[in-house]
Each structure stands twice: as C-alpha cells, then as structure tokens.
Amino acid sequence: LAAVEVGKMLGATVIATGSSDEKLKIVEKYGADHLINYGTDFKNGFRLKVKELTDQNGADVIYDPVGGDVFDESIRCIAWNGRLLVIGFTSGRIPQAPVNMPLIKGFSIVGVRAGEYGRRDPEKGRENIAMVDQWAEEGKINPYVCAEIPLENAHEALRMIQNREVVGRVVVVM
C-alpha cells in the first residue's frame, strides 16, 4: 500500500495486482488507478491486461513483493528499459529469471531491502527514514493495519501472514 502511495506522489499511473477482490478494494482506496486480480485474471495472464493499459508498452517499474508466478508474469509485461524491483517472495517461491528476458527487453532486476540499504549506506539510510517519517507526519503515507493481535495470540498473527490473509500490516500488541 505504501508503494501505491509513493507511486502516486511521484506522478505514476499505478496498476495494482492482488490475489482477491477484497484486497484490491483496499488498494483502490490508497489510490491505485487500475486493479488486476491475479487470482482470477491469471488464467489469461495478467500481462495482457498490463500491456493493454500501457498501450502495449508495458510497465516502466514493477514492485514485486510476491515472486513466484507473479514474477514470471511480470517479466513479460515490463517496458523496454524498465526496472523490476524484487521486494520479497510472499508466494513462497523464489523465481528463477531467464536472463534472455532482460537482454531482449533491456530491463533491470533490482533487489530492494531497506534494512540492507541502511546497513551498507547508513547516511543514505537515515535520509530515507527521515523522508518516510516526514511523509507520514504530512499524511502522505498512511500505514494500513488490518488487525491488532494481543501478544499471547501472536501465533494467530503468524497464521494470518502464512495464509496470506494480511493486507497491509498485522500488529502484535504488548
């Protein structure tokens, strides 16, 4: 959801994918311009919808926290000279990238881990955290908490994450 808000702040047309209509309703409230349910639209490949929405050019930037089949489909709908940001693998499958795709389409695959970035470049990491804090104070980004779980039921929060029921964040309250 923060990626949608940041994309909108930067002037992007945001095409959001999600695994259910319920999740996409929340994403839409955060400003996404177009919604694709990969739970239902995967049969034909969501890449066709992305290509349609981008005049057949493909997406300039793809933010992928899912990996797996979503990654496989994403590399087929990225624009020439695009950037595919690998954020994580919530699908449980770490994808294998056929390197002919970046060669043919001229796109970059970039791993993004905020903690690692801050560890390797502490000054820039602090600047980034300060910028995100400022955006939050100004109301430009608004974390979405789908559930607050008491510490004694922390296992329930983990179950929700494992079953991909979480939209935004689940918070364990002490």
MARSE-356656 format. One record per residue: residue number from 1; residue in three letters; y negated, x negated, z of N, C-alpha, C, O in turn. Coordinates in nm, 3 decimals, padded with zeros to 5 digits, m for minus. Each point is the difference from the previous one (the first is absolute). Example, Ala and Ser with C-alpha at 12.3 -4.5 7.8 and 13.67 -1.06 7.14 Angstrom:
2
num  residu  n_north  n_east  n_up  ca_north  ca_east  ca_up  c_north  c_east  c_up  o_north  o_east  o_up
1  ALA  00.569  m01.319  00.780  m00.119  00.089  00.000  m00.120  m00.090  00.000  00.002  m00.104  00.066 .
2  SER  m00.107  00.139  m00.138  m00.119  m00.082  00.006  m00.109  00.077  00.073  m00.111  m00.051  00.017 .
! end
This chain:
174
num  residu  n_north  n_east  n_up  ca_north  ca_east  ca_up  c_north  c_east  c_up  o_north  o_east  o_up
1  LEU  00.120  m00.082  00.000  m00.120  00.082  00.000  m00.125  m00.086  00.000  m00.100  00.033  m00.065 .
2  ALA  00.104  m00.143  00.137  m00.114  m00.091  m00.002  m00.021  m00.056  m00.140  m00.113  m00.021  m00.042 .
3  ALA  00.223  m00.004  m00.030  m00.012  m00.052  m00.136  m00.072  00.100  m00.090  m00.078  m00.040  m00.087 .
4  VAL  00.102  00.168  00.109  m00.070  00.104  m00.078  m00.149  m00.006  00.033  m00.084  00.001  m00.091 .
5  GLU  00.051  m00.006  00.219  m00.141  m00.004  00.040  m00.071  m00.125  m00.052  m00.113  00.008  m00.048 .
6  VAL  00.179  m00.122  00.057  m00.061  m00.124  m00.049  m00.016  00.006  m00.151  m00.104  m00.039  m00.053 .
7  GLY  00.205  00.088  m00.016  m00.010  00.016  m00.145  m00.118  00.086  m00.040  m00.073  m00.034  m00.093 .
8  LYS  00.053  00.144  00.163  m00.113  00.089  m00.030  m00.133  m00.069  00.030  m00.095  00.015  m00.076 .
9  MET  00.088  m00.092  00.187  m00.123  m00.073  00.031  m00.035  m00.100  m00.110  m00.117  m00.027  m00.025 .
10  LEU  00.220  m00.027  m00.039  m00.021  m00.099  m00.106  m00.020  00.064  m00.137  m00.016  m00.070  m00.100 .
11  GLY  00.017  00.204  00.095  m00.026  00.071  m00.124  00.121  00.025  m00.087  m00.015  00.035  m00.117 .
12  ALA  00.134  m00.053  00.170  00.122  00.018  m00.078  00.035  00.148  m00.017  m00.032  00.083  00.085 .
13  THR  00.097  m00.053  m00.195  00.070  00.127  m00.014  00.137  m00.024  00.061  00.075  m00.086  m00.047 .
14  VAL  m00.043  00.160  00.152  00.122  m00.026  00.076  00.110  00.096  m00.043  m00.014  00.122  00.009 .
15  ILE  00.124  m00.179  m00.056  00.121  00.075  m00.032  00.098  m00.032  00.112  00.046  m00.113  00.013 .
16  ALA  m00.015  00.213  00.068  00.086  m00.022  00.116  00.139  00.056  m00.027  00.016  00.107  m00.058 .
17  THR  00.084  m00.182  00.103  00.137  00.049  m00.006  00.049  00.024  00.142  m00.045  m00.066  00.094 .
18  GLY  00.137  00.158  m00.081  00.059  00.029  00.130  00.134  00.067  m00.020  00.031  00.049  m00.109 .
19  SER  00.050  m00.049  00.214  00.136  00.051  m00.011  00.012  00.150  00.026  00.108  00.056  m00.017 .
20  SER  m00.218  00.010  00.057  00.007  00.145  00.024  m00.137  00.063  m00.019  m00.103  m00.067  00.010 .
21  ASP  00.103  00.197  m00.038  m00.126  00.073  m00.014  m00.078  00.001  00.130  m00.123  m00.004  m00.001 .
22  GLU  00.194  00.009  00.115  m00.067  00.000  00.130  m00.080  m00.129  00.019  m00.115  00.004  00.044 .
23  LYS  00.176  m00.116  m00.076  m00.070  m00.129  00.013  m00.118  m00.007  m00.097  m00.106  m00.051  00.035 .
24  LEU  00.126  00.101  m00.156  m00.106  m00.007  m00.100  m00.120  00.087  00.036  m00.112  m00.032  m00.038 .
25  LYS  00.134  00.142  00.110  m00.113  00.084  00.044  m00.093  m00.080  00.090  m00.122  00.013  m00.008 .
26  ILE  00.179  m00.095  00.093  m00.081  m00.084  00.090  m00.072  m00.107  m00.081  m00.118  m00.027  00.023 .
27  VAL  00.188  m00.034  m00.118  m00.060  m00.103  m00.085  m00.118  00.058  m00.078  m00.102  m00.065  m00.017 .
28  GLU  00.118  00.187  m00.030  m00.108  00.066  m00.075  m00.125  00.017  00.088  m00.112  m00.019  m00.048 .
29  LYS  00.132  00.054  00.175  m00.113  00.015  00.092  m00.074  m00.133  00.020  m00.119  m00.001  00.033 .
30  TYR  00.188  m00.109  m00.052  m00.061  m00.132  00.015  m00.070  m00.047  m00.127  m00.056  m00.110  m00.003 .
31  GLY  00.059  00.192  m00.103  m00.081  m00.029  m00.117  00.072  m00.036  m00.128  m00.065  m00.032  m00.100 .
32  ALA  00.198  00.036  00.097  00.072  m00.033  m00.123  m00.040  00.095  m00.112  m00.014  00.121  00.022 .
33  ASP  m00.005  m00.175  m00.141  m00.041  00.080  m00.116  00.118  00.068  m00.067  m00.014  00.112  m00.051 .
34  HIS  00.129  m00.178  00.050  00.120  00.054  m00.065  00.119  m00.025  00.092  00.005  m00.103  00.068 .
35  LEU  00.089  00.196  m00.067  00.116  m00.010  00.087  00.128  00.005  m00.082  00.012  00.080  m00.093 .
36  ILE  00.082  m00.167  00.127  00.130  m00.001  m00.067  00.108  m00.001  00.108  00.005  m00.091  00.083 .
37  ASN  00.080  00.192  m00.085  00.111  00.008  00.094  00.118  m00.073  m00.062  00.067  00.054  m00.088 .
38  TYR  m00.041  m00.176  00.134  00.110  m00.074  m00.061  00.135  00.053  00.046  00.104  m00.038  m00.055 .
39  GLY  m00.104  00.126  00.155  00.124  00.068  00.037  00.047  00.096  m00.107  00.120  00.018  m00.020 .
40  THR  m00.216  00.045  m00.049  00.035  00.095  m00.107  m00.031  m00.055  m00.138  00.071  00.030  m00.096 .
41  ASP  m00.176  m00.111  00.083  m00.042  m00.050  m00.131  00.077  m00.125  m00.043  m00.023  m00.052  m00.109 .
42  PHE  00.114  00.005  00.193  00.072  m00.122  m00.033  00.101  00.021  m00.112  00.037  m00.094  m00.070 .
43  LYS  00.009  00.218  00.054  00.101  00.026  m00.103  m00.046  m00.049  m00.136  00.078  m00.058  m00.075 .
44  ASN  m00.204  00.081  00.043  m00.055  m00.042  m00.128  m00.075  m00.132  00.011  m00.051  m00.052  m00.099 .
45  GLY  00.045  m00.001  00.219  m00.074  m00.123  00.021  m00.148  00.028  00.019  m00.066  00.050  m00.090 .
46  PHE  00.014  m00.082  00.209  m00.142  00.027  00.023  m00.089  m00.087  m00.086  m00.119  00.027  m00.013 .
47  ARG  00.177  m00.131  m00.048  m00.081  m00.085  m00.087  m00.061  00.079  m00.115  m00.110  m00.031  m00.046 .
48  LEU  00.181  00.134  m00.002  m00.052  00.081  m00.110  m00.127  00.073  00.043  m00.095  00.010  m00.077 .
49  LYS  00.095  00.041  00.200  m00.117  00.071  00.052  m00.117  m00.098  00.020  m00.114  00.032  m00.033 .
50  VAL  00.142  m00.150  00.086  m00.105  m00.101  00.018  m00.059  m00.038  m00.134  m00.122  m00.010  m00.015 .
51  LYS  00.206  m00.012  m00.083  m00.049  m00.036  m00.134  m00.086  00.113  m00.057  m00.104  m00.026  m00.060 .
52  GLU  00.147  00.149  00.080  m00.078  00.116  m00.048  m00.137  00.004  00.067  m00.101  00.024  m00.067 .
53  LEU  00.096  m00.048  00.197  m00.125  00.007  00.076  m00.094  m00.117  m00.030  m00.118  00.006  00.034 .
54  THR  00.169  m00.110  m00.096  m00.080  m00.120  m00.028  m00.017  m00.025  m00.150  m00.019  m00.113  m00.043 .
55  ASP  00.026  00.219  m00.035  m00.012  m00.013  m00.147  00.096  m00.104  m00.056  m00.035  m00.076  m00.090 .
56  GLN  00.155  00.073  00.145  00.109  m00.090  m00.042  m00.023  m00.146  00.037  00.078  m00.086  m00.038 .
57  ASN  m00.186  00.057  00.113  m00.030  m00.138  00.037  00.080  m00.050  00.120  00.030  m00.119  00.009 .
58  GLY  00.005  00.207  00.082  00.066  m00.039  00.124  m00.101  m00.025  00.111  m00.121  m00.004  m00.024 .
59  ALA  00.172  m00.013  00.144  m00.084  m00.020  00.118  m00.047  m00.145  00.010  00.079  m00.092  m00.021 .
60  ASP  m00.205  00.073  00.053  m00.056  m00.135  00.015  00.052  m00.070  00.126  00.027  m00.120  m00.001 .
61  VAL  m00.013  00.197  00.109  00.050  m00.053  00.126  00.104  00.097  00.054  m00.022  00.121  00.000 .
62  ILE  00.134  m00.174  00.044  00.103  00.083  00.064  00.024  m00.057  00.139  00.029  m00.119  00.015 .
63  TYR  m00.040  00.205  00.085  00.022  m00.033  00.141  00.137  00.056  00.034  00.017  00.122  00.004 .
64  ASP  00.081  m00.207  00.020  00.138  00.047  00.019  00.057  m00.039  00.136  00.044  m00.114  00.019 .
65  PRO  m00.044  00.209  00.076  00.065  m00.026  00.127  00.147  00.043  00.000  00.069  m00.019  00.100 .
66  VAL  m00.021  00.077  m00.210  00.132  00.062  m00.003  00.108  m00.093  m00.053  00.109  m00.009  00.057 .
67  GLY  m00.138  m00.062  m00.167  00.102  m00.085  m00.061  00.106  00.083  m00.070  m00.026  00.113  m00.041 .
68  GLY  00.145  m00.169  00.028  00.112  00.072  m00.059  m00.031  00.059  m00.136  m00.060  m00.065  m00.085 .
69  ASP  00.103  00.189  00.065  m00.019  00.069  m00.128  m00.148  00.017  m00.035  m00.036  00.000  m00.118 .
70  VAL  m00.048  00.015  00.220  m00.144  00.017  m00.026  m00.057  m00.127  m00.064  m00.079  00.007  m00.094 .
71  PHE  00.119  m00.122  00.144  m00.043  m00.127  m00.060  00.050  m00.009  m00.144  m00.076  m00.035  m00.091 .
72  ASP  00.203  00.068  00.071  00.059  m00.008  m00.134  m00.078  00.085  m00.100  m00.020  m00.039  m00.115 .
73  GLU  m00.023  00.155  00.160  m00.077  00.090  m00.086  m00.144  m00.050  m00.016  m00.060  00.014  m00.106 .
74  SER  00.005  m00.071  00.212  m00.139  m00.047  m00.001  m00.024  m00.110  m00.102  m00.104  m00.003  m00.066 .
75  ILE  00.200  m00.088  00.052  m00.022  m00.109  m00.095  00.001  00.049  m00.144  m00.036  m00.073  m00.092 .
76  ARG  00.076  00.197  00.073  00.002  00.058  m00.134  m00.123  00.085  m00.029  m00.016  00.052  m00.111 .
77  CYS  m00.071  m00.036  00.210  m00.122  00.079  m00.024  m00.125  m00.075  00.047  m00.102  00.062  00.029 .
78  ILE  00.111  m00.193  m00.023  m00.117  m00.080  00.037  m00.072  m00.043  m00.127  00.062  m00.024  m00.104 .
79  ALA  m00.192  00.015  00.114  m00.084  m00.037  m00.115  00.013  m00.149  m00.032  00.042  m00.081  00.083 .
80  TRP  m00.081  00.048  m00.205  m00.013  m00.140  m00.040  m00.093  m00.069  00.099  m00.107  00.053  00.030 .
81  ASN  00.146  m00.168  00.021  m00.079  m00.079  00.093  m00.019  00.069  00.135  m00.094  m00.031  00.074 .
82  GLY  00.183  00.125  m00.041  m00.008  00.071  00.128  00.051  m00.085  00.115  00.047  m00.112  m00.018 .
83  ARG  m00.057  00.171  00.138  00.049  m00.067  00.121  00.089  00.097  00.075  m00.041  00.111  00.032 .
84  LEU  00.162  m00.155  m00.003  00.093  00.079  00.079  00.004  m00.062  00.139  00.047  m00.112  00.018 .
85  LEU  m00.097  00.187  00.081  m00.008  m00.049  00.138  00.125  00.044  00.075  00.021  00.119  00.022 .
86  VAL  00.061  m00.214  00.016  00.122  00.027  00.075  m00.036  00.001  00.148  m00.038  m00.103  00.056 .
87  ILE  00.050  00.220  00.006  m00.039  00.017  00.140  00.122  00.004  00.091  m00.006  m00.047  00.114 .
88  GLY  00.116  00.104  m00.163  00.120  00.012  00.082  00.113  00.066  m00.075  m00.005  00.016  m00.122 .
89  PHE  00.108  00.022  00.198  00.122  00.053  m00.060  00.054  00.117  00.081  00.114  m00.004  00.046 .
90  THR  m00.195  00.107  m00.028  00.043  00.113  00.083  00.121  00.072  m00.058  00.067  00.074  00.072 .
91  SER  m00.038  m00.095  m00.199  00.119  00.062  m00.060  00.127  m00.065  00.052  00.109  00.057  m00.010 .
92  GLY  m00.123  m00.177  00.066  00.117  m00.073  00.047  00.057  m00.095  m00.103  00.090  m00.079  00.031 .
93  ARG  m00.141  00.084  m00.153  00.051  m00.091  m00.104  m00.112  m00.092  m00.047  m00.104  00.045  m00.046 .
94  ILE  00.128  m00.175  00.059  m00.093  m00.100  m00.052  00.030  m00.013  m00.149  00.110  m00.040  m00.037 .
95  PRO  m00.207  00.071  m00.048  00.027  m00.001  m00.144  00.009  m00.141  m00.058  m00.053  m00.096  00.056 .
96  GLN  00.119  00.088  m00.167  00.007  m00.123  m00.079  m00.088  00.022  m00.122  00.023  00.094  m00.077 .
97  ALA  m00.121  m00.179  00.056  m00.092  00.017  m00.112  00.052  m00.073  m00.123  00.021  m00.121  00.004 .
98  PRO  m00.001  00.194  m00.114  00.034  m00.069  m00.125  m00.126  m00.073  m00.049  m00.098  00.065  m00.036 .
99  VAL  00.101  m00.197  00.034  m00.121  m00.076  m00.027  m00.050  00.013  m00.143  m00.110  m00.046  m00.031 .
100  ASN  00.188  00.107  m00.056  m00.053  00.025  m00.134  m00.111  00.104  00.003  m00.087  00.000  m00.087 .
101  MET  00.088  00.090  00.185  m00.103  00.104  00.007  m00.139  m00.058  00.024  m00.092  00.033  m00.076 .
102  PRO  00.071  m00.119  00.178  m00.133  m00.061  00.014  m00.038  m00.086  m00.121  m00.118  m00.009  m00.035 .
103  LEU  00.216  m00.053  m00.027  m00.027  m00.081  m00.118  m00.053  00.088  m00.114  m00.102  m00.033  m00.061 .
104  ILE  00.170  00.142  00.035  m00.038  00.088  m00.110  m00.131  00.073  00.028  m00.086  00.011  m00.088 .
105  LYS  00.070  00.038  00.212  m00.116  00.082  00.034  m00.114  m00.078  00.065  m00.107  00.056  00.024 .
106  GLY  00.130  m00.184  00.004  m00.107  m00.083  00.055  m00.048  00.043  00.137  m00.116  m00.023  00.035 .
107  PHE  00.203  00.084  00.045  m00.043  00.042  00.133  00.048  m00.096  00.107  00.091  m00.080  m00.022 .
108  SER  m00.156  00.088  00.138  00.033  m00.085  00.114  00.068  00.082  00.108  m00.036  00.116  00.023 .
109  ILE  00.133  m00.175  00.043  00.063  00.059  00.117  m00.048  m00.081  00.120  00.021  m00.121  00.006 .
110  VAL  m00.087  00.189  00.088  m00.062  m00.068  00.113  00.053  00.058  00.131  m00.008  00.121  00.022 .
111  GLY  00.063  m00.206  00.062  00.043  00.044  00.133  m00.120  00.009  00.093  m00.084  m00.090  00.002 .
112  VAL  00.076  00.199  00.074  m00.115  00.022  00.089  00.051  00.028  00.141  00.060  00.105  00.025 .
113  ARG  m00.085  m00.200  00.065  00.033  00.019  00.142  m00.123  m00.039  00.079  m00.036  m00.117  00.007 .
114  ALA  m00.028  00.215  00.053  m00.125  m00.026  00.071  00.017  m00.105  00.109  m00.084  m00.088  00.014 .
115  GLY  00.191  00.096  00.061  00.022  m00.097  00.108  00.015  m00.141  m00.052  m00.054  m00.094  00.058 .
116  GLU  00.126  00.079  m00.167  00.020  m00.133  m00.059  m00.131  m00.054  m00.057  m00.030  m00.118  00.013 .
117  TYR  m00.046  00.205  m00.075  m00.129  m00.039  m00.056  m00.090  m00.054  00.111  m00.062  m00.105  m00.015 .
118  GLY  00.057  00.178  00.127  m00.082  m00.043  00.113  00.049  m00.128  00.064  m00.080  m00.080  00.048 .
119  ARG  00.210  00.060  m00.048  00.057  m00.123  00.057  m00.034  m00.121  m00.087  m00.032  m00.107  00.052 .
120  ARG  00.038  00.124  m00.183  m00.023  m00.113  m00.090  m00.149  m00.028  m00.022  m00.039  m00.114  m00.027 .
121  ASP  m00.042  00.217  00.039  m00.145  m00.018  m00.017  m00.069  00.081  00.110  m00.054  00.108  m00.026 .
122  PRO  00.054  m00.161  00.150  m00.052  00.075  00.114  m00.143  00.050  m00.017  m00.031  00.112  00.040 .
123  GLU  m00.055  m00.193  m00.100  m00.140  00.043  m00.017  m00.008  00.123  m00.090  m00.065  00.098  00.034 .
124  LYS  00.131  m00.104  m00.149  00.000  00.116  m00.091  00.071  00.119  00.065  m00.041  00.114  m00.019 .
125  GLY  00.147  m00.142  00.095  00.070  00.107  00.070  m00.093  00.074  00.096  00.001  00.122  00.006 .
126  ARG  m00.081  m00.199  00.069  m00.097  00.062  00.093  m00.105  00.080  m00.077  m00.039  00.109  00.042 .
127  GLU  m00.006  m00.164  m00.155  m00.098  00.073  m00.083  00.058  00.133  m00.048  m00.068  00.102  00.001 .
128  ASN  00.193  m00.106  m00.044  00.064  00.123  m00.047  00.014  00.103  00.111  m00.026  00.119  m00.021 .
129  ILE  00.068  m00.164  00.139  00.013  00.092  00.114  m00.136  00.059  00.036  m00.010  00.119  00.028 .
130  ALA  m00.094  m00.201  m00.029  m00.135  00.049  00.030  m00.044  00.104  m00.102  m00.062  00.100  00.036 .
131  MET  00.095  m00.123  m00.163  m00.036  00.096  m00.105  00.073  00.133  00.021  m00.060  00.106  m00.012 .
132  VAL  00.189  m00.112  00.042  00.078  00.122  00.023  m00.053  00.073  00.124  m00.011  00.122  m00.001 .
133  ASP  m00.021  m00.197  00.107  m00.059  00.061  00.120  m00.130  00.072  m00.033  m00.025  00.110  00.047 .
134  GLN  m00.058  m00.174  m00.129  m00.127  00.061  m00.039  00.025  00.129  m00.078  m00.066  00.102  00.024 .
135  TRP  00.160  m00.105  m00.118  00.032  00.121  m00.076  00.045  00.112  00.092  m00.037  00.116  m00.018 .
136  ALA  00.118  m00.151  00.119  00.048  00.101  00.095  m00.117  00.057  00.081  m00.010  00.121  00.018 .
137  GLU  m00.079  m00.209  00.030  m00.116  00.045  00.077  m00.090  00.091  m00.084  m00.060  00.094  00.053 .
138  GLU  00.050  m00.123  m00.181  m00.085  00.079  m00.090  00.071  00.126  m00.050  m00.059  00.080  m00.073 .
139  GLY  00.185  m00.062  00.113  00.075  00.118  m00.043  00.049  m00.006  m00.143  00.038  00.102  m00.057 .
140  LYS  m00.039  m00.221  m00.003  00.045  m00.015  m00.139  00.151  m00.003  m00.012  00.056  00.039  m00.103 .
141  ILE  00.010  m00.085  00.209  00.146  00.008  00.005  00.038  00.070  00.129  m00.060  m00.023  00.105 .
142  ASN  00.160  00.107  m00.114  00.041  00.082  00.113  00.152  m00.003  00.011  00.069  00.067  m00.076 .
143  PRO  m00.018  m00.145  00.170  00.146  m00.007  00.015  00.058  00.139  00.026  m00.056  00.079  00.076 .
144  TYR  00.168  m00.051  m00.140  00.067  00.128  00.018  00.120  m00.023  00.092  00.089  m00.078  m00.032 .
145  VAL  m00.088  00.147  00.144  00.111  m00.008  00.096  00.078  00.130  m00.010  m00.052  00.107  00.034 .
146  CYS  00.175  m00.117  m00.079  00.080  00.122  m00.018  00.069  00.042  00.129  00.036  00.117  00.015 .
147  ALA  m00.017  m00.212  00.078  00.066  00.035  00.126  m00.035  m00.101  00.107  m00.019  m00.119  m00.027 .
148  GLU  00.009  00.169  00.151  m00.014  m00.085  00.118  00.124  00.023  00.085  00.028  00.113  00.041 .
149  ILE  00.046  m00.219  m00.014  00.128  00.009  00.069  m00.010  m00.076  00.132  m00.044  m00.115  00.001 .
150  PRO  00.084  00.177  00.112  00.000  m00.072  00.128  00.095  m00.120  m00.005  00.103  00.003  m00.068 .
151  LEU  m00.138  m00.109  00.140  00.078  m00.123  00.000  00.148  00.025  00.028  00.086  m00.062  m00.063 .
152  GLU  m00.056  00.151  00.156  00.141  00.024  00.033  00.079  00.061  m00.117  00.123  00.002  00.002 .
153  ASN  m00.194  00.048  m00.103  00.065  00.055  m00.119  m00.026  m00.087  m00.124  00.003  00.050  m00.112 .
154  ALA  m00.030  m00.178  00.134  m00.032  m00.089  m00.112  00.109  00.000  m00.106  m00.028  m00.020  m00.118 .
155  HIS  00.151  00.043  00.160  00.110  00.006  m00.097  m00.024  00.111  m00.103  00.043  m00.012  m00.115 .
156  GLU  m00.111  00.118  00.155  m00.031  00.109  m00.093  m00.099  m00.047  m00.107  00.013  00.036  m00.117 .
157  ALA  m00.109  m00.116  00.157  m00.095  m00.056  m00.097  00.073  m00.088  m00.101  m00.026  00.006  m00.120 .
158  LEU  00.119  m00.088  00.169  00.078  m00.086  m00.090  00.087  00.083  m00.094  00.015  m00.035  m00.117 .
159  ARG  00.042  00.144  00.169  00.080  00.088  m00.084  m00.085  00.060  m00.111  00.043  00.007  m00.115 .
160  MET  m00.165  00.037  00.150  m00.090  00.058  m00.099  m00.033  m00.100  m00.111  m00.002  00.034  m00.118 .
161  ILE  m00.024  m00.158  00.159  m00.030  m00.105  m00.098  00.121  m00.026  m00.089  m00.011  m00.006  m00.122 .
162  GLN  00.127  m00.007  00.185  00.122  m00.028  m00.076  00.031  00.111  m00.100  00.047  m00.027  m00.111 .
163  ASN  m00.072  00.151  00.149  00.029  00.115  m00.087  m00.114  00.032  m00.097  00.005  00.100  m00.071 .
164  ARG  m00.107  m00.186  00.069  m00.114  00.014  m00.090  m00.071  00.134  00.018  m00.043  00.063  m00.097 .
165  GLU  00.031  m00.020  00.222  m00.070  00.124  00.033  m00.147  m00.023  00.032  m00.076  00.095  00.015 .
166  VAL  00.036  m00.219  m00.004  m00.134  m00.034  00.046  m00.097  m00.005  m00.118  00.028  m00.061  m00.103 .
167  VAL  m00.141  00.127  00.121  m00.112  m00.012  m00.092  m00.111  m00.064  00.083  m00.034  00.051  00.107 .
168  GLY  m00.022  m00.160  m00.153  m00.100  m00.071  00.080  00.071  m00.079  00.108  00.081  m00.088  m00.029 .
169  ARG  m00.113  00.118  00.153  00.055  m00.074  00.113  00.059  00.093  00.104  m00.044  00.114  00.017 .
170  VAL  00.145  m00.164  00.053  00.050  00.063  00.121  m00.039  m00.096  00.113  00.020  m00.121  m00.011 .
171  VAL  m00.075  00.176  00.119  m00.050  m00.082  00.110  00.087  00.024  00.123  00.025  00.114  00.038 .
172  VAL  00.020  m00.224  00.024  00.073  00.007  00.125  m00.102  m00.014  00.112  m00.071  m00.100  00.009 .
173  VAL  00.065  00.202  00.078  m00.101  00.007  00.106  00.062  m00.045  00.132  00.106  00.048  00.041 .
174  MET  m00.177  m00.143  00.025  00.048  m00.051  00.129  m00.067  00.073  00.115  00.027  m00.028  00.116 .
! end
